[in-house]
Amino acid sequence: MNIKLIAIGKTDSKALQNLIDDYEKRLRHYIKFDFEIIQDIKKAKNLSEAEIKEKEGDLILAKLKPSDELVLMDENGKQFTSIGFSEYLQKKMNSGLKQIVFVIGGAYGFSDAVYGTARETISLSKMTFSHQMVRLFTVEQIYRAFTILRNEPYHHQ
């Protein structure tokens, strides 16, 4: 199984980007992992919230293959413990899935078309985080899941 993470807009903080890069590098030891950035919508100030979500949604959906399983990182999604998330990923790998695609949307969330295509939504917390922090937390939790599955000493109970 491959894992792909798609996010809207670049990370402005070099410190955050360095941490994301570090976890990406670590994660590639376990699985094929791709992180793809979709550029921010140009002239977004002239668009409504709904128009921005539609345009971002079109760009997200264009990145998917028919066999991909789309999972949205969404504040209203299912919450897991780290161990529960590792078990979730193990079930996905056992199912023969070719690629799971996690998506972090823009500031306004996702279009109805993206929600309609997604198989699931996952929430990292009931708290709200910046989209840049969510990238780091998502990559770190995927890495943590693989260390748990391999019984490596990164995760402590």
C-alpha positions in Angstrom: 0.0 0.0 0.0 1.1 3.6 -0.7 0.2 6.6 1.4 -0.3 10.0 -0.1 -0.9 13.2 1.7 -2.4 16.2 -0.2 -2.6 19.6 1.3 -3.8 23.0 0.1 -1.1 25.8 0.1 2.5 25.8 1.1 3.9 25.9 4.6 5.2 29.4 5.5 7.3 28.3 8.4 10.7 26.9 7.7 10.9 25.3 11.2 7.6 23.5 10.6 8.7 22.4 7.1 11.9 21.0 8.5 10.0 18.9 11.0 7.6 17.7 8.3 10.6 16.8 6.1 12.2 14.9 8.9 9.1 12.8 9.5 8.6 12.2 5.8 12.1 10.9 5.6 11.6 8.6 8.6 8.2 7.4 7.2 9.7 6.4 3.9 11.7 3.7 5.8 8.3 1.9 6.3 6.2 2.6 3.3 6.0 4.5 0.0 4.8 8.0 1.0 4.2 11.0 -1.1 3.3 14.5 0.1 1.8 16.7 -2.6 1.0 20.4 -2.2 -1.8 22.0 -4.2 -1.1 25.7 -4.8 -3.4 28.3 -3.1 -6.2 29.5 -5.4 -5.1 32.7 -7.2 -7.2 35.9 -6.7 -9.1 34.1 -3.9 -9.9 37.5 -2.3 -12.4 38.0 -5.2 -14.1 34.7 -4.6 -16.7 33.6 -2.1 -16.0 30.8 0.5 -18.1 28.4 -1.6 -16.2 29.3 -4.8 -12.9 28.7 -3.1 -14.0 25.3 -1.8 -15.3 24.3 -5.3 -12.0 25.3 -7.0 -9.9 23.6 -4.3 -12.2 20.5 -4.5 -11.7 20.3 -8.3 -8.0 20.4 -7.8 -8.1 17.7 -5.1 -10.3 15.4 -7.1 -8.1 15.8 -10.2 -5.2 14.3 -8.2 -7.1 11.0 -7.4 -6.9 7.7 -9.3 -10.1 5.6 -9.4 -8.5 3.0 -7.1 -7.5 5.5 -4.4 -9.3 5.6 -1.1 -9.9 9.2 -0.1 -9.8 10.1 3.6 -10.3 13.7 4.7 -8.7 15.3 7.7 -11.7 17.0 9.1 -12.6 18.5 12.5 -15.9 16.5 12.5 -14.2 13.2 11.6 -13.6 10.1 13.6 -11.0 10.4 16.4 -8.5 7.7 17.1 -5.9 7.0 19.8 -2.4 6.5 18.2 -2.7 2.8 18.7 -6.2 2.8 17.2 -4.9 4.7 14.2 -2.1 2.2 13.8 -4.7 -0.6 13.8 -6.8 1.4 11.2 -3.7 1.6 8.9 -3.0 -2.1 9.4 -6.6 -3.0 8.3 -6.2 -0.8 5.2 -2.9 -2.6 4.4 -4.5 -6.0 5.0 -7.4 -5.2 2.7 -5.1 -5.0 -0.4 -5.7 -1.3 -0.9 -3.3 0.2 -3.4 -3.2 3.7 -2.1 -4.8 5.7 0.6 -4.9 9.4 0.2 -5.3 11.7 3.2 -6.3 15.3 2.4 -5.9 18.4 4.4 -8.2 21.1 3.0 -7.9 24.8 2.8 -9.1 27.3 5.3 -12.8 26.8 4.5 -12.8 23.0 4.4 -14.0 20.8 1.6 -16.5 21.1 -1.2 -19.6 18.8 -1.3 -18.0 16.9 -4.2 -14.9 16.1 -2.1 -17.1 15.0 0.8 -19.1 12.8 -1.6 -16.0 11.1 -2.9 -14.4 10.5 0.5 -14.7 7.2 2.2 -14.0 8.5 5.7 -13.1 11.6 7.7 -10.6 11.6 10.5 -10.1 14.3 13.2 -6.9 14.8 15.0 -8.6 16.6 17.9 -11.7 18.5 18.9 -9.3 21.5 19.0 -8.7 23.7 15.9 -5.1 23.7 14.6 -3.6 25.7 11.8 -3.5 23.8 8.5 0.3 24.0 8.6 0.3 22.3 12.1 -2.1 19.6 10.9 0.4 18.6 8.2 3.1 18.0 10.8 0.7 16.2 13.1 -0.6 14.0 10.3 2.8 12.9 9.1 4.0 12.3 12.6 0.9 10.2 13.5 1.4 8.1 10.3 5.0 7.6 11.3 4.1 6.8 14.9 1.5 4.2 13.6 4.3 2.3 11.8 6.6 2.3 14.8 3.7 0.9 16.9 3.0 -1.8 14.2 6.7 -2.7 14.3 6.9 -2.6 18.1 9.6 0.0 18.0 10.3 2.2 21.0 9.1 5.5 19.6 5.6 5.3 21.1 5.2 5.0 24.9 2.0 3.8 26.6 
